[in-house]
Amino acid sequence: MTPPTQYVALAAAGDYLPGTIELALTRAMEELGGMEAFVHPGQRVLIKPNMLAGKSPDKAVTTHPEVVRAVIRMVQAAGGIVAVGDSPGVGTPQQVARRCGIMDVIEETGADFAPFSDSVRMGPVGRTFRQLELARDILEADLIINMPKLKTHGMMGLTCGVKNLFGAVVGMRKPALHLQAGTDKSLFALMLLELAEHVRPALTIVDAIVGMEGNGPGSGDPIAIGALLAGNDPLAVDSVATCLVGMTAGDVWTQRMAQQTRRLGSRLADIELRGDSLEQLSIPGIRPAQSADMAWGLPAWLHAPLQRSLSARPYADKQRCRQCGLCVEHCPPQAMQLTAGRLRIDYRRCIYCFCCQELCPYGALLTRQGLLLRLTRWLGERKRSGLFPGGRRPRPYGRTDEKIDSDQGE
């Protein structure tokens, strides 16, 4: 039997104090042979954190600056020439880097800032979309270190190593890819997998000290997980991260499609685990994003229309919405408009990509679930809790968010 070629190391870390981060990162990297096993003197190393939006580190939206600082220092000690960059969803890269604290770290360590302002058309990248336009900063680096934040995700279920590399696509090219995929989450997940395989980061280091649950990746709630993960393959890291937060491959579209296409690293059996125990670090279960729909086991010809009419859809909370227009500007199918002081969504055009929820700076885009989806989740909870049949009735997901006026989803 061929030994696994995917390695993932875990290290417990209970807070973001510099000493805690340095110790945990050192322990994880020692399990992989040290940073010197990846970085050689004189190499141009691009560190790609999650810089989705200009939120403070305590919101758990972006990779924590102290983790970025520790990785920069370790790469520099190995002789690497460091640049740090990403293409955020809202705002310029410079603005977002400043607001989330990463720009201060870049300046303090003497690293360079990679603005991700220029794109290069690449092809073929894979079989799904064939050609993609990627940031020149990504393509010109000698080595890429992928640094995601572990969060739930409204469209994909979970965002970690694979999804974080979507930041290699610059600016408004992201909505264009969403529009190409339409409502087909499997197609979008395959594109992400092929993109990750094309970019091929040498190292993926995950900030899972405090992650996000609920309406991730931009409007959820911080949750203490207490771990750093490091591995040589983003898909393998994602497989471990999925287990770490009590999810399954069926809950995460990139994992689901990776297993269906039999990609190496999509199952724990493919991976050599090192460092602290996955079982001991695992949390009981992360609260999923409500918009992650269910696999109903229905025939394909019946699943498609039911998925569109009964799965989750975005709606605007009138109390939170400031009518800023960001969602309207960035909606891939242009299904949103501001009319008479209200945000309206044309669900005939909506592709359920939840970009609006991801980018809203006020957390005003919530999720309304269809009746069948709520019933499926409710029955699943009863079965997992051993309460079916009989027993107390658990509260279905989405109960709090769905106390709304009847016209808010229009």
KAVENMO-V789396 format. One record per backbone hydrogen bond with DSSP energy under -1.0 kcal/mol. NH is the residue of the N-H (numbers start at 0). CO is the residue of the C=O. If there is no record, write none. Layout:
nh: <NH/NH>
co: <CO/CO>
This chain:
nh: <7/8/9/10/12/20/21/22/23/24/25/26/27/28/29/30/31/32/33/36/37/38/41/42/44/45/46/47/54/58/59/62/67/68/69/70/71/72/73/74/75/76/77/78/79/80/82/83/84/88/89/95/96/97/98/99/102/104/105/106/107/108/110/111/113/119/121/124/130/131/133/134/135/138/139/141/142/144/145/146/149/150/151/152/153/156/158/163/164/165/166/167/168/172/173/175/176/177/178/179/180/181/183/184/187/188/189/190/191/192/193/194/195/196/197/198/199/201/202/203/204/205/206/207/207/210/211/212/213/215/218/220/222/224/225/226/227/228/229/230/231/236/237/238/239/240/241/242/243/244/245/246/250/252/255/256/257/258/259/260/261/262/265/269/270/271/273/275/280/281/282/285/291/301/302/303/305/306/307/308/309/310/312/314/316/320/328/329/330/333/336/338/341/343/345/346/348/349/357/358/359/365/367/373/374/375/376/377/378/379/380/381/382/383/384/385/386/398/401/402/403/407/409>
co: <271/229/273/227/225/16/17/18/19/20/21/22/23/24/25/26/28/29/28/33/34/34/78/39/80/142/82/144/52/55/56/49/63/64/65/66/67/68/69/70/71/72/73/75/74/42/44/111/46/51/51/91/92/93/94/95/96/100/101/102/103/104/105/81/83/133/131/129/128/121/119/167/117/134/135/43/43/45/202/47/206/158/211/156/215/152/150/159/161/162/163/164/165/169/170/171/172/173/174/175/176/177/180/182/183/184/185/186/187/188/189/190/191/192/193/194/195/143/143/230/145/228/147/205/226/222/149/220/286/213/214/212/210/208/208/207/10/205/8/203/6/232/233/234/235/236/237/238/239/240/242/241/247/155/251/252/253/254/255/256/258/257/262/266/267/5/7/9/276/277/243/244/288/298/298/299/301/302/303/304/305/306/367/365/363/316/324/325/326/330/343/341/338/336/334/344/345/345/353/354/355/314/312/369/370/371/372/373/374/375/376/377/378/379/380/382/381/395/397/399/401/404/406>
